[in-house]
Amino acid sequence: MNNIIKKLMGMGGMTDTVIATDFLVSTKAAVRNLAFAITETTTPELKKVLREELRNAVKTHEAISNYMIKKGVYHPSNLEEQIKVDMQITETALTLTEK
């Protein structure tokens, strides 16, 4: 979506935040699911592949987290501030579904 359309819709840069947040949540789920899969797998070759995928997922999570912290939309050490951001993201997501 280009900037003109975003401004017309009153969303500004929030769509980037919504996308990054969704990506972060998906990556967290991937880390959890891969870790679980490793514990359920008995084949050494498959365990090796899953461990590598887990490493990649953790690196991706770190990159997304750092991006969001730098942009000021992720505050893992400040719950009060994070709740404010989460509420803004929720409002934006709800607004997107209404239009």
Gaussian input, Z-matrix of N, CA and C with variables (Angstrom, degrees):
# hf/3-21g

backbone

0 1
 N
 C     1     B1
 C     2     B2     1     A1
 N     3     B3     2     A2     1     D1
 C     4     B4     3     A3     2     D2
 C     5     B5     4     A4     3     D3
 N     6     B6     5     A5     4     D4
 C     7     B7     6     A6     5     D5
 C     8     B8     7     A7     6     D6
 N     9     B9     8     A8     7     D7
 C    10    B10     9     A9     8     D8
 C    11    B11    10    A10     9     D9
 N    12    B12    11    A11    10    D10
 C    13    B13    12    A12    11    D11
 C    14    B14    13    A13    12    D12
 N    15    B15    14    A14    13    D13
 C    16    B16    15    A15    14    D14
 C    17    B17    16    A16    15    D15
 N    18    B18    17    A17    16    D16
 C    19    B19    18    A18    17    D17
 C    20    B20    19    A19    18    D18
 N    21    B21    20    A20    19    D19
 C    22    B22    21    A21    20    D20
 C    23    B23    22    A22    21    D21
 N    24    B24    23    A23    22    D22
 C    25    B25    24    A24    23    D23
 C    26    B26    25    A25    24    D24
 N    27    B27    26    A26    25    D25
 C    28    B28    27    A27    26    D26
 C    29    B29    28    A28    27    D27
 N    30    B30    29    A29    28    D28
 C    31    B31    30    A30    29    D29
 C    32    B32    31    A31    30    D30
 N    33    B33    32    A32    31    D31
 C    34    B34    33    A33    32    D32
 C    35    B35    34    A34    33    D33
 N    36    B36    35    A35    34    D34
 C    37    B37    36    A36    35    D35
 C    38    B38    37    A37    36    D36
 N    39    B39    38    A38    37    D37
 C    40    B40    39    A39    38    D38
 C    41    B41    40    A40    39    D39
 N    42    B42    41    A41    40    D40
 C    43    B43    42    A42    41    D41
 C    44    B44    43    A43    42    D42
 N    45    B45    44    A44    43    D43
 C    46    B46    45    A45    44    D44
 C    47    B47    46    A46    45    D45
 N    48    B48    47    A47    46    D46
 C    49    B49    48    A48    47    D47
 C    50    B50    49    A49    48    D48
 N    51    B51    50    A50    49    D49
 C    52    B52    51    A51    50    D50
 C    53    B53    52    A52    51    D51
 N    54    B54    53    A53    52    D52
 C    55    B55    54    A54    53    D53
 C    56    B56    55    A55    54    D54
 N    57    B57    56    A56    55    D55
 C    58    B58    57    A57    56    D56
 C    59    B59    58    A58    57    D57
 N    60    B60    59    A59    58    D58
 C    61    B61    60    A60    59    D59
 C    62    B62    61    A61    60    D60
 N    63    B63    62    A62    61    D61
 C    64    B64    63    A63    62    D62
 C    65    B65    64    A64    63    D63
 N    66    B66    65    A65    64    D64
 C    67    B67    66    A66    65    D65
 C    68    B68    67    A67    66    D66
 N    69    B69    68    A68    67    D67
 C    70    B70    69    A69    68    D68
 C    71    B71    70    A70    69    D69
 N    72    B72    71    A71    70    D70
 C    73    B73    72    A72    71    D71
 C    74    B74    73    A73    72    D72
 N    75    B75    74    A74    73    D73
 C    76    B76    75    A75    74    D74
 C    77    B77    76    A76    75    D75
 N    78    B78    77    A77    76    D76
 C    79    B79    78    A78    77    D77
 C    80    B80    79    A79    78    D78
 N    81    B81    80    A80    79    D79
 C    82    B82    81    A81    80    D80
 C    83    B83    82    A82    81    D81
 N    84    B84    83    A83    82    D82
 C    85    B85    84    A84    83    D83
 C    86    B86    85    A85    84    D84
 N    87    B87    86    A86    85    D85
 C    88    B88    87    A87    86    D86
 C    89    B89    88    A88    87    D87
 N    90    B90    89    A89    88    D88
 C    91    B91    90    A90    89    D89
 C    92    B92    91    A91    90    D90
 N    93    B93    92    A92    91    D91
 C    94    B94    93    A93    92    D92
 C    95    B95    94    A94    93    D93
 N    96    B96    95    A95    94    D94
 C    97    B97    96    A96    95    D95
 C    98    B98    97    A97    96    D96
 N    99    B99    98    A98    97    D97
 C   100   B100    99    A99    98    D98
 C   101   B101   100   A100    99    D99
 N   102   B102   101   A101   100   D100
 C   103   B103   102   A102   101   D101
 C   104   B104   103   A103   102   D102
 N   105   B105   104   A104   103   D103
 C   106   B106   105   A105   104   D104
 C   107   B107   106   A106   105   D105
 N   108   B108   107   A107   106   D106
 C   109   B109   108   A108   107   D107
 C   110   B110   109   A109   108   D108
 N   111   B111   110   A110   109   D109
 C   112   B112   111   A111   110   D110
 C   113   B113   112   A112   111   D111
 N   114   B114   113   A113   112   D112
 C   115   B115   114   A114   113   D113
 C   116   B116   115   A115   114   D114
 N   117   B117   116   A116   115   D115
 C   118   B118   117   A117   116   D116
 C   119   B119   118   A118   117   D117
 N   120   B120   119   A119   118   D118
 C   121   B121   120   A120   119   D119
 C   122   B122   121   A121   120   D120
 N   123   B123   122   A122   121   D121
 C   124   B124   123   A123   122   D122
 C   125   B125   124   A124   123   D123
 N   126   B126   125   A125   124   D124
 C   127   B127   126   A126   125   D125
 C   128   B128   127   A127   126   D126
 N   129   B129   128   A128   127   D127
 C   130   B130   129   A129   128   D128
 C   131   B131   130   A130   129   D129
 N   132   B132   131   A131   130   D130
 C   133   B133   132   A132   131   D131
 C   134   B134   133   A133   132   D132
 N   135   B135   134   A134   133   D133
 C   136   B136   135   A135   134   D134
 C   137   B137   136   A136   135   D135
 N   138   B138   137   A137   136   D136
 C   139   B139   138   A138   137   D137
 C   140   B140   139   A139   138   D138
 N   141   B141   140   A140   139   D139
 C   142   B142   141   A141   140   D140
 C   143   B143   142   A142   141   D141
 N   144   B144   143   A143   142   D142
 C   145   B145   144   A144   143   D143
 C   146   B146   145   A145   144   D144
 N   147   B147   146   A146   145   D145
 C   148   B148   147   A147   146   D146
 C   149   B149   148   A148   147   D147
 N   150   B150   149   A149   148   D148
 C   151   B151   150   A150   149   D149
 C   152   B152   151   A151   150   D150
 N   153   B153   152   A152   151   D151
 C   154   B154   153   A153   152   D152
 C   155   B155   154   A154   153   D153
 N   156   B156   155   A155   154   D154
 C   157   B157   156   A156   155   D155
 C   158   B158   157   A157   156   D156
 N   159   B159   158   A158   157   D157
 C   160   B160   159   A159   158   D158
 C   161   B161   160   A160   159   D159
 N   162   B162   161   A161   160   D160
 C   163   B163   162   A162   161   D161
 C   164   B164   163   A163   162   D162
 N   165   B165   164   A164   163   D163
 C   166   B166   165   A165   164   D164
 C   167   B167   166   A166   165   D165
 N   168   B168   167   A167   166   D166
 C   169   B169   168   A168   167   D167
 C   170   B170   169   A169   168   D168
 N   171   B171   170   A170   169   D169
 C   172   B172   171   A171   170   D170
 C   173   B173   172   A172   171   D171
 N   174   B174   173   A173   172   D172
 C   175   B175   174   A174   173   D173
 C   176   B176   175   A175   174   D174
 N   177   B177   176   A176   175   D175
 C   178   B178   177   A177   176   D176
 C   179   B179   178   A178   177   D177
 N   180   B180   179   A179   178   D178
 C   181   B181   180   A180   179   D179
 C   182   B182   181   A181   180   D180
 N   183   B183   182   A182   181   D181
 C   184   B184   183   A183   182   D182
 C   185   B185   184   A184   183   D183
 N   186   B186   185   A185   184   D184
 C   187   B187   186   A186   185   D185
 C   188   B188   187   A187   186   D186
 N   189   B189   188   A188   187   D187
 C   190   B190   189   A189   188   D188
 C   191   B191   190   A190   189   D189
 N   192   B192   191   A191   190   D190
 C   193   B193   192   A192   191   D191
 C   194   B194   193   A193   192   D192
 N   195   B195   194   A194   193   D193
 C   196   B196   195   A195   194   D194
 C   197   B197   196   A196   195   D195
 N   198   B198   197   A197   196   D196
 C   199   B199   198   A198   197   D197
 C   200   B200   199   A199   198   D198
 N   201   B201   200   A200   199   D199
 C   202   B202   201   A201   200   D200
 C   203   B203   202   A202   201   D201
 N   204   B204   203   A203   202   D202
 C   205   B205   204   A204   203   D203
 C   206   B206   205   A205   204   D204
 N   207   B207   206   A206   205   D205
 C   208   B208   207   A207   206   D206
 C   209   B209   208   A208   207   D207
 N   210   B210   209   A209   208   D208
 C   211   B211   210   A210   209   D209
 C   212   B212   211   A211   210   D210
 N   213   B213   212   A212   211   D211
 C   214   B214   213   A213   212   D212
 C   215   B215   214   A214   213   D213
 N   216   B216   215   A215   214   D214
 C   217   B217   216   A216   215   D215
 C   218   B218   217   A217   216   D216
 N   219   B219   218   A218   217   D217
 C   220   B220   219   A219   218   D218
 C   221   B221   220   A220   219   D219
 N   222   B222   221   A221   220   D220
 C   223   B223   222   A222   221   D221
 C   224   B224   223   A223   222   D222
 N   225   B225   224   A224   223   D223
 C   226   B226   225   A225   224   D224
 C   227   B227   226   A226   225   D225
 N   228   B228   227   A227   226   D226
 C   229   B229   228   A228   227   D227
 C   230   B230   229   A229   228   D228
 N   231   B231   230   A230   229   D229
 C   232   B232   231   A231   230   D230
 C   233   B233   232   A232   231   D231
 N   234   B234   233   A233   232   D232
 C   235   B235   234   A234   233   D233
 C   236   B236   235   A235   234   D234
 N   237   B237   236   A236   235   D235
 C   238   B238   237   A237   236   D236
 C   239   B239   238   A238   237   D237
 N   240   B240   239   A239   238   D238
 C   241   B241   240   A240   239   D239
 C   242   B242   241   A241   240   D240
 N   243   B243   242   A242   241   D241
 C   244   B244   243   A243   242   D242
 C   245   B245   244   A244   243   D243
 N   246   B246   245   A245   244   D244
 C   247   B247   246   A246   245   D245
 C   248   B248   247   A247   246   D246
 N   249   B249   248   A248   247   D247
 C   250   B250   249   A249   248   D248
 C   251   B251   250   A250   249   D249
 N   252   B252   251   A251   250   D250
 C   253   B253   252   A252   251   D251
 C   254   B254   253   A253   252   D252
 N   255   B255   254   A254   253   D253
 C   256   B256   255   A255   254   D254
 C   257   B257   256   A256   255   D255
 N   258   B258   257   A257   256   D256
 C   259   B259   258   A258   257   D257
 C   260   B260   259   A259   258   D258
 N   261   B261   260   A260   259   D259
 C   262   B262   261   A261   260   D260
 C   263   B263   262   A262   261   D261
 N   264   B264   263   A263   262   D262
 C   265   B265   264   A264   263   D263
 C   266   B266   265   A265   264   D264
 N   267   B267   266   A266   265   D265
 C   268   B268   267   A267   266   D266
 C   269   B269   268   A268   267   D267
 N   270   B270   269   A269   268   D268
 C   271   B271   270   A270   269   D269
 C   272   B272   271   A271   270   D270
 N   273   B273   272   A272   271   D271
 C   274   B274   273   A273   272   D272
 C   275   B275   274   A274   273   D273
 N   276   B276   275   A275   274   D274
 C   277   B277   276   A276   275   D275
 C   278   B278   277   A277   276   D276
 N   279   B279   278   A278   277   D277
 C   280   B280   279   A279   278   D278
 C   281   B281   280   A280   279   D279
 N   282   B282   281   A281   280   D280
 C   283   B283   282   A282   281   D281
 C   284   B284   283   A283   282   D282
 N   285   B285   284   A284   283   D283
 C   286   B286   285   A285   284   D284
 C   287   B287   286   A286   285   D285
 N   288   B288   287   A287   286   D286
 C   289   B289   288   A288   287   D287
 C   290   B290   289   A289   288   D288
 N   291   B291   290   A290   289   D289
 C   292   B292   291   A291   290   D290
 C   293   B293   292   A292   291   D291
 N   294   B294   293   A293   292   D292
 C   295   B295   294   A294   293   D293
 C   296   B296   295   A295   294   D294

   B1=1.4485
   B2=1.5244
   B3=1.3352
   B4=1.4584
   B5=1.5251
   B6=1.3322
   B7=1.4687
   B8=1.5221
   B9=1.3162
   B10=1.4698
   B11=1.5284
   B12=1.3103
   B13=1.4669
   B14=1.5218
   B15=1.3519
   B16=1.4597
   B17=1.5224
   B18=1.3364
   B19=1.4640
   B20=1.5230
   B21=1.3275
   B22=1.4604
   B23=1.5177
   B24=1.3151
   B25=1.4589
   B26=1.5235
   B27=1.3479
   B28=1.4536
   B29=1.5146
   B30=1.3202
   B31=1.4516
   B32=1.5173
   B33=1.3349
   B34=1.4515
   B35=1.5134
   B36=1.3432
   B37=1.4511
   B38=1.5097
   B39=1.3164
   B40=1.4615
   B41=1.5276
   B42=1.3231
   B43=1.4589
   B44=1.5228
   B45=1.3332
   B46=1.4622
   B47=1.5276
   B48=1.3149
   B49=1.4602
   B50=1.5221
   B51=1.3196
   B52=1.4605
   B53=1.5238
   B54=1.3181
   B55=1.4638
   B56=1.5227
   B57=1.3310
   B58=1.4693
   B59=1.5277
   B60=1.3215
   B61=1.4676
   B62=1.5270
   B63=1.3117
   B64=1.4607
   B65=1.5305
   B66=1.3283
   B67=1.4656
   B68=1.5257
   B69=1.3355
   B70=1.4677
   B71=1.5265
   B72=1.3134
   B73=1.4686
   B74=1.5286
   B75=1.3246
   B76=1.4675
   B77=1.5190
   B78=1.3197
   B79=1.4635
   B80=1.5173
   B81=1.3270
   B82=1.4761
   B83=1.5224
   B84=1.3194
   B85=1.4664
   B86=1.5299
   B87=1.3184
   B88=1.4687
   B89=1.5242
   B90=1.3431
   B91=1.4697
   B92=1.5244
   B93=1.3139
   B94=1.4678
   B95=1.5230
   B96=1.3209
   B97=1.4641
   B98=1.5249
   B99=1.3157
   B100=1.4647
   B101=1.5219
   B102=1.3231
   B103=1.4694
   B104=1.5240
   B105=1.3162
   B106=1.4573
   B107=1.5317
   B108=1.3326
   B109=1.4661
   B110=1.5282
   B111=1.3246
   B112=1.4672
   B113=1.5202
   B114=1.3306
   B115=1.4705
   B116=1.5225
   B117=1.3263
   B118=1.4629
   B119=1.5257
   B120=1.3205
   B121=1.4543
   B122=1.5288
   B123=1.3219
   B124=1.4652
   B125=1.5270
   B126=1.3208
   B127=1.4596
   B128=1.5226
   B129=1.3252
   B130=1.4705
   B131=1.5305
   B132=1.3165
   B133=1.4714
   B134=1.5286
   B135=1.3229
   B136=1.4646
   B137=1.5246
   B138=1.3298
   B139=1.4702
   B140=1.5226
   B141=1.3377
   B142=1.4657
   B143=1.5335
   B144=1.3084
   B145=1.4673
   B146=1.5276
   B147=1.3208
   B148=1.4689
   B149=1.5266
   B150=1.3382
   B151=1.4731
   B152=1.5283
   B153=1.3214
   B154=1.4659
   B155=1.5233
   B156=1.3128
   B157=1.4683
   B158=1.5296
   B159=1.3179
   B160=1.4657
   B161=1.5272
   B162=1.3254
   B163=1.4791
   B164=1.5316
   B165=1.3243
   B166=1.4730
   B167=1.5232
   B168=1.3201
   B169=1.4664
   B170=1.5276
   B171=1.3399
   B172=1.4673
   B173=1.5312
   B174=1.3301
   B175=1.4741
   B176=1.5246
   B177=1.3210
   B178=1.4620
   B179=1.5289
   B180=1.3203
   B181=1.4651
   B182=1.5215
   B183=1.3172
   B184=1.4698
   B185=1.5220
   B186=1.3254
   B187=1.4722
   B188=1.5299
   B189=1.3206
   B190=1.4670
   B191=1.5284
   B192=1.3229
   B193=1.4734
   B194=1.5208
   B195=1.3287
   B196=1.4728
   B197=1.5239
   B198=1.3303
   B199=1.4666
   B200=1.5280
   B201=1.3254
   B202=1.4575
   B203=1.5297
   B204=1.3196
   B205=1.4716
   B206=1.5239
   B207=1.3327
   B208=1.4732
   B209=1.5306
   B210=1.3347
   B211=1.4724
   B212=1.5292
   B213=1.3409
   B214=1.4566
   B215=1.5157
   B216=1.3322
   B217=1.4609
   B218=1.5249
   B219=1.3273
   B220=1.4600
   B221=1.5125
   B222=1.3245
   B223=1.4623
   B224=1.5345
   B225=1.3367
   B226=1.4626
   B227=1.5234
   B228=1.3248
   B229=1.4718
   B230=1.5215
   B231=1.3433
   B232=1.4555
   B233=1.5336
   B234=1.3205
   B235=1.4623
   B236=1.5280
   B237=1.3126
   B238=1.4693
   B239=1.5284
   B240=1.3192
   B241=1.4629
   B242=1.5345
   B243=1.3306
   B244=1.4652
   B245=1.5228
   B246=1.3042
   B247=1.4674
   B248=1.5218
   B249=1.3351
   B250=1.4716
   B251=1.5275
   B252=1.3325
   B253=1.4643
   B254=1.5268
   B255=1.3240
   B256=1.4664
   B257=1.5261
   B258=1.3078
   B259=1.4658
   B260=1.5275
   B261=1.3361
   B262=1.4629
   B263=1.5262
   B264=1.3238
   B265=1.4645
   B266=1.5272
   B267=1.3212
   B268=1.4624
   B269=1.5245
   B270=1.3197
   B271=1.4750
   B272=1.5164
   B273=1.3308
   B274=1.4642
   B275=1.5260
   B276=1.3217
   B277=1.4660
   B278=1.5293
   B279=1.3225
   B280=1.4589
   B281=1.5208
   B282=1.3136
   B283=1.4551
   B284=1.5258
   B285=1.3230
   B286=1.4602
   B287=1.5171
   B288=1.3149
   B289=1.4615
   B290=1.5189
   B291=1.3312
   B292=1.4561
   B293=1.5165
   B294=1.3346
   B295=1.4854
   B296=1.4835
   A1=108.00
   A2=117.66
   A3=117.80
   A4=111.53
   A5=115.77
   A6=121.42
   A7=113.25
   A8=117.87
   A9=120.33
   A10=109.67
   A11=116.60
   A12=120.17
   A13=110.20
   A14=116.89
   A15=119.92
   A16=110.69
   A17=117.08
   A18=119.92
   A19=110.89
   A20=116.49
   A21=119.77
   A22=111.11
   A23=116.63
   A24=121.04
   A25=111.22
   A26=117.55
   A27=120.98
   A28=113.89
   A29=116.96
   A30=119.90
   A31=113.10
   A32=118.56
   A33=120.46
   A34=111.99
   A35=116.45
   A36=121.49
   A37=114.27
   A38=117.91
   A39=120.31
   A40=112.74
   A41=118.44
   A42=118.44
   A43=110.55
   A44=118.04
   A45=120.98
   A46=110.19
   A47=116.00
   A48=121.06
   A49=110.87
   A50=116.73
   A51=120.66
   A52=110.40
   A53=116.73
   A54=120.83
   A55=110.80
   A56=116.67
   A57=120.33
   A58=110.99
   A59=116.76
   A60=120.73
   A61=110.50
   A62=116.55
   A63=120.19
   A64=110.78
   A65=116.17
   A66=121.22
   A67=110.33
   A68=116.96
   A69=121.19
   A70=110.78
   A71=116.88
   A72=121.33
   A73=110.22
   A74=116.95
   A75=120.85
   A76=111.54
   A77=116.22
   A78=120.35
   A79=111.14
   A80=116.87
   A81=119.99
   A82=110.34
   A83=116.22
   A84=120.29
   A85=110.38
   A86=116.87
   A87=120.26
   A88=111.16
   A89=116.88
   A90=120.48
   A91=109.78
   A92=116.25
   A93=120.86
   A94=111.11
   A95=116.89
   A96=121.04
   A97=112.07
   A98=117.15
   A99=120.05
   A100=111.02
   A101=116.59
   A102=119.85
   A103=110.19
   A104=116.81
   A105=121.00
   A106=110.51
   A107=116.13
   A108=120.23
   A109=111.16
   A110=117.19
   A111=120.57
   A112=110.62
   A113=116.76
   A114=119.57
   A115=112.23
   A116=117.25
   A117=121.30
   A118=113.00
   A119=117.48
   A120=121.86
   A121=110.69
   A122=116.10
   A123=119.84
   A124=112.74
   A125=117.42
   A126=121.24
   A127=110.19
   A128=118.73
   A129=121.48
   A130=113.23
   A131=117.11
   A132=120.12
   A133=110.94
   A134=115.76
   A135=119.72
   A136=110.93
   A137=116.72
   A138=119.92
   A139=110.70
   A140=116.00
   A141=120.62
   A142=110.96
   A143=116.46
   A144=121.33
   A145=110.39
   A146=116.42
   A147=120.41
   A148=111.73
   A149=116.73
   A150=119.53
   A151=111.18
   A152=116.51
   A153=120.02
   A154=110.37
   A155=116.81
   A156=120.20
   A157=110.95
   A158=116.49
   A159=120.72
   A160=110.41
   A161=116.43
   A162=119.87
   A163=110.48
   A164=116.24
   A165=120.04
   A166=111.63
   A167=116.56
   A168=120.22
   A169=111.07
   A170=117.09
   A171=120.47
   A172=110.00
   A173=116.94
   A174=120.13
   A175=111.29
   A176=115.92
   A177=120.12
   A178=110.39
   A179=116.43
   A180=120.39
   A181=110.41
   A182=117.08
   A183=120.74
   A184=111.08
   A185=116.65
   A186=119.96
   A187=111.08
   A188=116.97
   A189=120.49
   A190=110.09
   A191=116.60
   A192=120.82
   A193=110.62
   A194=116.28
   A195=119.83
   A196=111.84
   A197=116.28
   A198=120.65
   A199=110.52
   A200=115.84
   A201=120.24
   A202=112.02
   A203=117.56
   A204=120.79
   A205=109.52
   A206=115.87
   A207=120.59
   A208=111.31
   A209=116.63
   A210=121.09
   A211=112.38
   A212=116.79
   A213=120.45
   A214=114.65
   A215=116.87
   A216=119.82
   A217=112.93
   A218=116.92
   A219=120.74
   A220=107.58
   A221=115.53
   A222=122.20
   A223=109.15
   A224=117.05
   A225=119.18
   A226=114.05
   A227=117.62
   A228=120.67
   A229=113.24
   A230=117.55
   A231=121.18
   A232=108.81
   A233=115.84
   A234=121.08
   A235=112.68
   A236=117.14
   A237=120.71
   A238=110.97
   A239=116.71
   A240=120.97
   A241=110.47
   A242=116.15
   A243=119.73
   A244=111.28
   A245=117.70
   A246=120.89
   A247=110.16
   A248=117.04
   A249=120.30
   A250=110.63
   A251=116.24
   A252=120.85
   A253=110.44
   A254=116.47
   A255=120.46
   A256=111.35
   A257=117.13
   A258=120.43
   A259=110.68
   A260=117.28
   A261=120.48
   A262=110.61
   A263=116.09
   A264=120.47
   A265=110.18
   A266=115.98
   A267=120.56
   A268=110.47
   A269=116.42
   A270=120.36
   A271=110.78
   A272=116.60
   A273=120.26
   A274=110.83
   A275=116.50
   A276=120.23
   A277=110.61
   A278=117.26
   A279=120.42
   A280=111.06
   A281=117.00
   A282=121.33
   A283=110.86
   A284=116.39
   A285=120.07
   A286=111.79
   A287=116.97
   A288=119.94
   A289=112.49
   A290=117.13
   A291=121.09
   A292=112.55
   A293=116.84
   A294=119.31
   A295=112.84
   D1=130.03
   D2=-178.25
   D3=-81.34
   D4=165.90
   D5=-173.71
   D6=-62.32
   D7=-35.12
   D8=-179.37
   D9=-62.88
   D10=-47.06
   D11=-179.75
   D12=-63.88
   D13=-42.11
   D14=179.15
   D15=-60.50
   D16=-42.82
   D17=-179.46
   D18=-67.57
   D19=-39.10
   D20=177.89
   D21=-62.23
   D22=-34.81
   D23=-179.24
   D24=-85.62
   D25=-4.58
   D26=177.84
   D27=76.50
   D28=24.41
   D29=-176.06
   D30=-101.04
   D31=-23.21
   D32=-179.06
   D33=51.87
   D34=-133.21
   D35=-179.07
   D36=-86.79
   D37=4.14
   D38=-175.64
   D39=-63.98
   D40=-28.39
   D41=-179.35
   D42=-63.16
   D43=-36.83
   D44=176.28
   D45=-61.08
   D46=-40.51
   D47=179.28
   D48=-65.58
   D49=-42.52
   D50=179.13
   D51=-63.21
   D52=-43.43
   D53=179.29
   D54=-64.61
   D55=-46.15
   D56=179.89
   D57=-62.57
   D58=-40.02
   D59=179.18
   D60=-64.21
   D61=-43.61
   D62=178.52
   D63=-62.79
   D64=-40.84
   D65=178.21
   D66=-63.85
   D67=-41.68
   D68=179.20
   D69=-62.83
   D70=-45.74
   D71=179.71
   D72=-62.62
   D73=-42.69
   D74=178.75
   D75=-63.56
   D76=-39.35
   D77=179.33
   D78=-67.38
   D79=-38.99
   D80=176.22
   D81=-60.94
   D82=-41.33
   D83=178.71
   D84=-64.88
   D85=-39.29
   D86=178.22
   D87=-62.68
   D88=-42.93
   D89=178.11
   D90=-59.15
   D91=-48.03
   D92=-179.48
   D93=-61.67
   D94=-46.94
   D95=-177.00
   D96=-67.25
   D97=-38.76
   D98=178.15
   D99=-66.81
   D100=-42.07
   D101=178.20
   D102=-61.22
   D103=-41.90
   D104=178.08
   D105=-63.80
   D106=-44.18
   D107=-178.80
   D108=-61.65
   D109=-37.47
   D110=178.55
   D111=-60.79
   D112=-40.57
   D113=-178.60
   D114=-71.45
   D115=-20.98
   D116=-177.78
   D117=-96.65
   D118=-6.00
   D119=-175.09
   D120=-97.24
   D121=137.23
   D122=179.35
   D123=-107.72
   D124=-14.30
   D125=-178.93
   D126=-80.77
   D127=120.33
   D128=-178.85
   D129=-57.37
   D130=-38.59
   D131=-179.48
   D132=-64.79
   D133=-42.19
   D134=179.68
   D135=-69.00
   D136=-39.17
   D137=176.42
   D138=-58.07
   D139=-41.46
   D140=179.93
   D141=-62.04
   D142=-44.74
   D143=178.80
   D144=-63.23
   D145=-45.49
   D146=-179.43
   D147=-64.34
   D148=-38.18
   D149=177.48
   D150=-62.62
   D151=-40.44
   D152=178.23
   D153=-65.37
   D154=-41.76
   D155=177.04
   D156=-63.98
   D157=-37.25
   D158=177.01
   D159=-63.22
   D160=-44.78
   D161=176.84
   D162=-58.04
   D163=-44.25
   D164=179.15
   D165=-63.30
   D166=-41.10
   D167=179.84
   D168=-65.05
   D169=-39.42
   D170=178.39
   D171=-66.02
   D172=-41.11
   D173=177.44
   D174=-63.70
   D175=-40.18
   D176=178.20
   D177=-64.82
   D178=-42.94
   D179=177.41
   D180=-58.98
   D181=-43.65
   D182=179.33
   D183=-62.27
   D184=-43.63
   D185=-179.48
   D186=-63.54
   D187=-44.18
   D188=179.54
   D189=-65.21
   D190=-44.29
   D191=179.12
   D192=-58.82
   D193=-47.45
   D194=-179.86
   D195=-61.65
   D196=-40.52
   D197=177.29
   D198=-60.42
   D199=-47.58
   D200=-177.47
   D201=-68.17
   D202=-36.86
   D203=176.35
   D204=-63.95
   D205=-44.66
   D206=179.53
   D207=-61.01
   D208=-37.49
   D209=179.65
   D210=-79.07
   D211=-7.97
   D212=178.35
   D213=79.82
   D214=21.67
   D215=-178.46
   D216=-113.41
   D217=2.05
   D218=177.95
   D219=-136.03
   D220=121.93
   D221=-175.53
   D222=-127.89
   D223=75.49
   D224=-175.42
   D225=-64.88
   D226=-17.44
   D227=-178.97
   D228=-104.73
   D229=2.06
   D230=-176.78
   D231=-135.35
   D232=89.69
   D233=-174.70
   D234=-59.25
   D235=-42.02
   D236=-178.51
   D237=-60.69
   D238=-45.48
   D239=179.56
   D240=-67.26
   D241=-38.09
   D242=-179.50
   D243=-65.64
   D244=-37.11
   D245=177.98
   D246=-61.97
   D247=-41.12
   D248=177.84
   D249=-59.65
   D250=-47.29
   D251=-179.92
   D252=-63.33
   D253=-44.04
   D254=-179.94
   D255=-60.69
   D256=-38.21
   D257=178.45
   D258=-66.32
   D259=-39.21
   D260=176.84
   D261=-63.14
   D262=-43.52
   D263=179.74
   D264=-62.77
   D265=-42.46
   D266=179.71
   D267=-62.25
   D268=-44.75
   D269=179.19
   D270=-61.95
   D271=-41.54
   D272=179.09
   D273=-64.54
   D274=-44.06
   D275=179.35
   D276=-62.04
   D277=-40.81
   D278=177.91
   D279=-65.80
   D280=-38.86
   D281=178.13
   D282=-63.90
   D283=-39.50
   D284=178.85
   D285=-61.76
   D286=-36.48
   D287=-178.84
   D288=-74.76
   D289=-20.59
   D290=179.83
   D291=-81.89
   D292=-22.74
   D293=-174.51
   D294=-92.53

